[in-house]
Amino acid sequence: MKVGLQTYTVRTEFARDPMGTLEKVSAAGYKYIEMANHRADLDPGTGHGTDVKDLRAKADEVGITIIGAHFMPSNLTGMFDWFYNDAARVANVIDYYDAAGARFLSLPTDNFPDMDTLLR
């Protein structure tokens, strides 16, 4: 069985020092991570202003595979109007995590107001 870490678990440390946190996560024995973008409203990437090339290089260096990510704005008020209905913003998130090597993306929410929004 492969065991990984969801970076939401270390979100405070990751916000302060993304690269150092990846080193510590690897040193703790984790080789698989799912990124958590809980600040997608400010940064459509990791939410911590980390360039994807730097993130991927550090993950490769320390032997971590980024298997996926979940993304959502931290402020849910009106999120469908200004975030998920912005196709370019969502495309940037998808492109970011594709470049990071992630194979899976999820929206960790059940707040879709209707089926049409969910399908979009």
Secondary structure, DSSP 8 states (H G I E B T S, - for coil): ----EEGGGGHHHHHH-HHHHHHHHHHTT--EEEEEETTTTT-SSSSS---HHHHHHHHHHHT-EEEEEEE--S--TTHIIIIIT-HHHHHHHHHHHHHHT--EEE------SSHHHHH-
